[in-house]
């Protein structure tokens, strides 16, 4: 598929299906705390997927714009074996870094993806894969832009995606979604 617009629309569709699958995995997991409930021993709320700006606005709007350049290069046949190896390495690195941070860090705040300090949910596993593929698509897309393998219009579609995603992540920090676990002292 060589038409950049058609490839970009395919990226949007696949992205939305994956985001929907993550929502479904989270919704059917009855072991997770309810949205807005307090994490035991804290005054912090348990976060579900819809509480994160980066997972709502970021995933729905920004992610396909960011990922489109790389997948357009794939559609044009401009991605070789070495780049696929690099893509795979980025996916594994991001999944490992995010997963280990959430599983090992004793002050990691439980969320729907990582409900306990030593476990993850199916949604959490899907989110790790999603994040790895998005990060790899972004890194490889930038590489392809530098190499001149991306059509100008597709390249320009990605910049609003980066801006939207940056605003979403900054908003998540501002509302405390990335804050550390703050255990309250036990009261008698």
Phi and psi in degrees as a GROMACS rama.xvg file:
@    title "Ramachandran Plot"
@    xaxis  label "Phi"
@    yaxis  label "Psi"
@TYPE xy
-97.6774  -15.4141  UNK-2
-73.5043  115.121  UNK-3
-57.9959  -36.9464  UNK-4
-66.1199  -43.6396  UNK-5
-63.707  -41.6495  UNK-6
-63.3395  -43.6149  UNK-7
-62.2928  -39.4047  UNK-8
-67.8194  -33.1012  UNK-9
-65.6621  -41.1806  UNK-10
-60.8226  -44.3814  UNK-11
-59.4429  -45.9934  UNK-12
-65.0128  -47.1503  UNK-13
-64.1496  -41.4858  UNK-14
-59.2954  -47.2318  UNK-15
-64.9899  -36.8904  UNK-16
-64.5447  -40.915  UNK-17
-68.1359  -42.1312  UNK-18
-62.0537  -43.4713  UNK-19
-60.7017  -42.3221  UNK-20
-61.003  -39.0871  UNK-21
-64.3148  -42.3613  UNK-22
-59.8893  -43.6628  UNK-23
-63.9013  -45.7311  UNK-24
-58.9598  -39.9579  UNK-25
-68.226  -42.8902  UNK-26
-66.0318  -35.2627  UNK-27
-85.2434  -8.56463  UNK-28
-83.5852  97.0186  UNK-29
-75.7304  -8.53138  UNK-30
-79.6797  -12.9643  UNK-31
-78.2784  147.934  UNK-32
-63.7478  157.337  UNK-33
-71.6419  152.242  UNK-34
-60.1725  132.473  UNK-35
83.7513  -8.92624  UNK-36
-69.2737  156.495  UNK-37
-83.7781  139.952  UNK-38
-69.1138  133.946  UNK-39
-53.7342  130.72  UNK-40
79.7881  10.9218  UNK-41
-138.158  174.905  UNK-42
-108.36  15.0741  UNK-43
-92.237  143.347  UNK-44
-82.3522  145.073  UNK-45
-75.7287  124.536  UNK-46
-94.4782  132.43  UNK-47
-105.148  173.527  UNK-48
-54.1849  -41.6372  UNK-49
-73.188  -6.05353  UNK-50
-84.4571  -12.5296  UNK-51
-98.4933  126.197  UNK-52
-64.2871  -39.7999  UNK-53
-67.2503  -22.54  UNK-54
-96.6168  -13.4102  UNK-55
-102.561  -77.9794  UNK-56
-62.7963  -42.7052  UNK-57
-61.7194  -48.2291  UNK-58
-73.8314  -39.1743  UNK-59
-75.0608  -39.5895  UNK-60
-106.021  -52.5067  UNK-61
-75.7956  -43.18  UNK-62
-55.3598  -47.7993  UNK-63
-65.3915  -32.0885  UNK-64
-67.507  -38.7155  UNK-65
-70.5671  -39.8216  UNK-66
-79.406  -24.0768  UNK-67
-55.3143  -42.5414  UNK-68
-57.0038  -45.9079  UNK-69
-62.397  -46.0288  UNK-70
-69.1817  -25.0272  UNK-71
-68.6738  -38.5763  UNK-72
-64.0564  -38.1838  UNK-73
-62.2512  -46.5649  UNK-74
-61.0913  -30.6888  UNK-75
-85.5294  -2.19655  UNK-76
77.7032  23.0042  UNK-77
-96.327  13.7029  UNK-78
-115.452  120.454  UNK-79
-95.7914  -179.172  UNK-80
-60.0488  -41.8784  UNK-81
-61.8855  -39.1711  UNK-82
-68.9445  -33.5779  UNK-83
-66.4954  -36.876  UNK-84
-64.14  -43.7206  UNK-85
-62.7185  -41.7402  UNK-86
-57.4009  -49.1176  UNK-87
-61.7075  -39.9969  UNK-88
-62.7118  -42.3587  UNK-89
-64.8998  -42.8765  UNK-90
-57.1288  -51.7518  UNK-91
-64.1416  -41.339  UNK-92
-62.6257  -46.8234  UNK-93
-64.9622  -44.7403  UNK-94
-61.3317  -42.6437  UNK-95
-67.2239  -45.2095  UNK-96
-63.0025  -48.5514  UNK-97
-66.208  -46.3177  UNK-98
-63.7396  -44.9316  UNK-99
-67.8269  -36.2261  UNK-100
-62.0468  -42.8254  UNK-101
-74.0275  -33.9869  UNK-102
-85.3077  -31.7975  UNK-103
-94.2544  -35.7877  UNK-104
-66.3477  115.758  UNK-105
-68.689  -19.2267  UNK-106
-101.948  16.5986  UNK-107
-72.7181  129.372  UNK-108
-75.3129  125.875  UNK-109
-58.977  139.995  UNK-110
-138.876  179.092  UNK-111
-61.3832  -30.2102  UNK-112
-77.5439  -36.1295  UNK-113
-132.81  77.845  UNK-114
-68.4413  -22.7737  UNK-115
-131.668  162.616  UNK-116
-65.8196  -16.3807  UNK-117
-125.545  25.2165  UNK-118
-151.256  162.306  UNK-119
-133.915  156.656  UNK-120
-90.9139  170.38  UNK-121
-60.1955  -39.7  UNK-122
-59.6906  -42.4997  UNK-123
-60.7292  -42.2712  UNK-124
-63.7311  -44.1342  UNK-125
-62.3708  -38.6824  UNK-126
-66.2266  -37.5834  UNK-127
-60.6312  -45.8258  UNK-128
-62.3013  -46.6846  UNK-129
-57.244  -47.5547  UNK-130
-63.783  -40.6755  UNK-131
-63.2263  -45.7737  UNK-132
-66.4435  -40.5925  UNK-133
-64.3334  -45.5597  UNK-134
-62.1869  -43.4212  UNK-135
-64.5939  -41.2667  UNK-136
-61.3644  -40.5617  UNK-137
-65.7271  -48.8531  UNK-138
-61.4098  -46.9817  UNK-139
-68.8809  -33.0676  UNK-140
-63.6897  -42.4489  UNK-141
-63.0975  -43.8468  UNK-142
-58.2814  -45.5568  UNK-143
-65.7175  -33.8183  UNK-144
-64.4169  -45.3649  UNK-145
-61.095  -37.426  UNK-146
-78.5621  -6.40027  UNK-147
77.2742  23.3107  UNK-148
-96.0916  5.61146  UNK-149
-113.813  129.635  UNK-150
-61.3384  146.07  UNK-151
-53.7468  -43.5131  UNK-152
-64.7448  -37.8122  UNK-153
-68.734  -40.3251  UNK-154
-59.6997  -41.8568  UNK-155
-73.1756  -24.2412  UNK-156
-66.0437  -31.2714  UNK-157
-72.4508  -30.3235  UNK-158
-62.5723  -43.1469  UNK-159
-61.4717  -33.5327  UNK-160
-60.6886  -45.4081  UNK-161
-60.9931  -43.7119  UNK-162
-63.5948  -45.3543  UNK-163
-62.5562  -44.0411  UNK-164
-65.1761  -40.6882  UNK-165
-61.1571  -45.6727  UNK-166
-61.2136  -41.3501  UNK-167
-63.2073  -44.0545  UNK-168
-67.1737  -42.4725  UNK-169
-60.0363  -40.7783  UNK-170
-63.2236  -40.8752  UNK-171
-60.5491  -40.9894  UNK-172
-65.1088  -42.8503  UNK-173
-62.9327  -36.3803  UNK-174
-88.8129  0.67396  UNK-175
89.442  11.5431  UNK-176
-64.1854  -27.469  UNK-177
-97.1467  7.0716  UNK-178
-66.1095  155.924  UNK-179
-74.4822  161.666  UNK-180
-67.3411  129.37  UNK-181
-121.007  95.0697  UNK-182
-71.2967  135.776  UNK-183
-87.6404  145.26  UNK-184
-64.5776  143.395  UNK-185
-65.3582  136.025  UNK-186
-102.601  148.581  UNK-187
